[in-house]
Amino acid sequence: MTKIILVSLFLIFMAHLGNRWVNSYEVIPEPTKRVGLLEGVEVKVFGGRGEEWQVYSSRARLEDSKIFMEDIVLQSGETTLTAKNGSIDRDTGEGYLEGDVVLQTKEGVFKTDRAELRLKEGLAYGDGKVVFEDGRNVVEGVGWQVEFKPMRVIINQAKVKLQ
């Protein structure tokens, strides 16, 4: 009788140890995206044509190779490009700007709502409405492209207002 009780206690003890061993294995969670939050950001981007862009932002979020920014200022020589928010891929130099996008050059001021960027190629473009002012003249259009060096602006469906 004592043998049966001892064998039963041994089996119960082994079952308890086996249960603890199985429960000790946890499900390994999949890695999550790494996100970094930054304030007062300054980034330099080198273009394929040699121009260097300095990108300033009041706040930025970094996810993998993409930087999502707020209150953006991009500068290259005498050219300044500003926007409320946007994103740039650090590897490719491609991205977009949204919200009151303004390009200021010595030739004039260029305004639109959204711009697609290819910084390494020195190119910005878009399909939306655009206004270009060079002092007395105003050019409005839909669809545009800007090459930065040498500065060249192409506006589709352009209407010129002379003042």
CORSUL-V34310 format. One record per residue. N is the residue number from 1. PHI is phi in degrees with one decimal (none if undefined). OMEGA is omega in whole degrees, -180 to 180 (NA if undefined). D_LAST is the distance of its C-alpha to the last C-alpha in Angstrom with 1 decimal. Layout:
N_PHI_OMEGA_D_LAST ; N_PHI_OMEGA_D_LAST
//
This chain:
1_none_178_112.8 ; 2_-65.1_178_111.3 ; 3_-64.0_-179_110.1 ; 4_-65.1_179_108.2 ; 5_-64.9_-180_106.6 ; 6_-65.4_178_105.6 ; 7_-64.4_179_104.2 ; 8_-62.4_178_102.2 ; 9_-63.4_178_100.8 ; 10_-64.0_179_100.0 ; 11_-64.7_177_98.1 ; 12_-63.8_179_96.2 ; 13_-62.9_180_95.3 ; 14_-66.7_177_94.1 ; 15_-64.2_178_92.0 ; 16_-64.1_178_90.4 ; 17_-63.9_178_89.7 ; 18_-62.5_178_88.3 ; 19_-63.7_178_86.0 ; 20_-64.7_-180_84.7 ; 21_-65.7_179_84.1 ; 22_-65.5_-179_82.1 ; 23_-70.2_-179_80.0 ; 24_-71.8_177_79.2 ; 25_-80.9_179_76.9 ; 26_-102.5_174_73.4 ; 27_-74.8_-179_70.6 ; 28_-82.4_-179_68.2 ; 29_-69.8_177_64.6 ; 30_-70.0_-179_62.0 ; 31_-63.0_179_59.7 ; 32_-95.0_178_56.5 ; 33_-65.3_175_53.1 ; 34_-83.9_-180_52.6 ; 35_-126.3_176_49.8 ; 36_-120.4_178_48.8 ; 37_-106.4_-176_46.5 ; 38_-129.4_174_44.7 ; 39_-129.1_-179_42.6 ; 40_63.9_-171_40.5 ; 41_-91.1_171_40.3 ; 42_-136.4_-178_39.3 ; 43_-129.1_176_39.7 ; 44_-107.4_179_39.1 ; 45_-124.2_180_38.3 ; 46_-101.1_-177_38.9 ; 47_-91.4_179_37.1 ; 48_-66.3_179_38.6 ; 49_-93.5_176_36.4 ; 50_96.6_-179_37.5 ; 51_-72.9_180_34.6 ; 52_-114.3_176_35.7 ; 53_-105.5_171_34.0 ; 54_-108.6_-176_34.9 ; 55_-109.3_178_34.7 ; 56_-115.3_179_35.0 ; 57_-150.3_179_35.8 ; 58_-73.7_-180_37.1 ; 59_-149.2_-180_39.6 ; 60_-143.3_176_40.8 ; 61_-124.9_-177_43.4 ; 62_-107.7_176_45.2 ; 63_-125.9_-176_46.9 ; 64_54.4_-178_48.6 ; 65_-100.3_-178_46.0 ; 66_-100.8_176_42.9 ; 67_-112.6_176_41.1 ; 68_-101.1_-170_39.3 ; 69_-126.3_174_37.0 ; 70_-124.7_179_35.1 ; 71_50.1_-172_32.2 ; 72_-95.0_171_31.6 ; 73_-133.0_175_30.0 ; 74_-112.7_-180_30.3 ; 75_-127.9_174_29.8 ; 76_-146.9_-177_30.2 ; 77_62.1_180_29.4 ; 78_-91.2_-178_25.8 ; 79_-99.2_178_25.0 ; 80_-127.3_-179_25.3 ; 81_-123.2_-178_25.5 ; 82_-123.9_178_26.3 ; 83_-162.4_178_27.5 ; 84_-73.5_179_29.8 ; 85_-155.5_-179_32.6 ; 86_173.2_-178_33.7 ; 87_-146.6_176_36.6 ; 88_-137.3_174_37.5 ; 89_-82.6_-176_40.7 ; 90_-66.8_-177_42.3 ; 91_-78.8_-175_44.2 ; 92_-96.6_-176_41.5 ; 93_76.2_180_38.3 ; 94_-100.7_179_36.8 ; 95_179.3_180_35.3 ; 96_-148.5_173_32.5 ; 97_-128.3_-180_30.1 ; 98_-135.9_173_29.2 ; 99_79.2_178_27.3 ; 100_49.3_178_23.9 ; 101_-76.7_-178_23.9 ; 102_-129.7_175_21.4 ; 103_-110.2_179_21.3 ; 104_-110.7_176_20.1 ; 105_-132.1_177_20.2 ; 106_-69.7_178_19.3 ; 107_-80.4_-179_16.7 ; 108_160.3_-177_14.9 ; 109_-117.9_-175_15.7 ; 110_-119.3_-176_17.1 ; 111_-125.9_176_18.3 ; 112_-156.4_-180_20.9 ; 113_-95.4_-178_24.2 ; 114_-147.4_178_26.8 ; 115_-135.3_171_27.3 ; 116_-91.9_-176_30.4 ; 117_-120.8_166_31.5 ; 118_-133.4_-173_33.7 ; 119_-64.9_-179_33.8 ; 120_-67.1_177_36.6 ; 121_-93.0_-178_34.5 ; 122_68.4_-172_31.3 ; 123_-137.0_170_29.5 ; 124_-133.5_-178_27.6 ; 125_-156.5_179_26.7 ; 126_-170.6_-179_26.3 ; 127_-106.1_-174_26.2 ; 128_-84.4_178_24.1 ; 129_-68.6_-178_20.5 ; 130_-144.3_176_18.1 ; 131_-130.8_177_14.6 ; 132_-119.8_180_13.4 ; 133_-120.9_178_10.8 ; 134_-124.6_-179_10.8 ; 135_101.4_-177_9.1 ; 136_-92.6_-174_5.3 ; 137_-101.6_178_5.8 ; 138_-128.9_177_7.9 ; 139_-117.6_177_11.1 ; 140_-114.1_180_13.6 ; 141_-165.4_177_17.1 ; 142_-129.9_-176_20.8 ; 143_89.0_-174_23.2 ; 144_-161.2_176_22.5 ; 145_-152.7_178_24.3 ; 146_-126.4_171_23.9 ; 147_-105.3_-170_26.4 ; 148_-85.8_-179_26.7 ; 149_-134.6_-7_28.6 ; 150_-71.9_-177_27.1 ; 151_-64.9_178_23.8 ; 152_-145.1_-179_22.6 ; 153_-115.9_177_20.4 ; 154_-119.1_180_21.0 ; 155_-118.6_178_19.2 ; 156_-84.1_179_20.9 ; 157_49.4_-174_19.6 ; 158_-76.3_172_16.0 ; 159_-127.6_-177_13.0 ; 160_-100.2_176_9.7 ; 161_-116.0_179_6.4 ; 162_-91.0_-179_3.8 ; 163_-122.7_NA_0.0
//
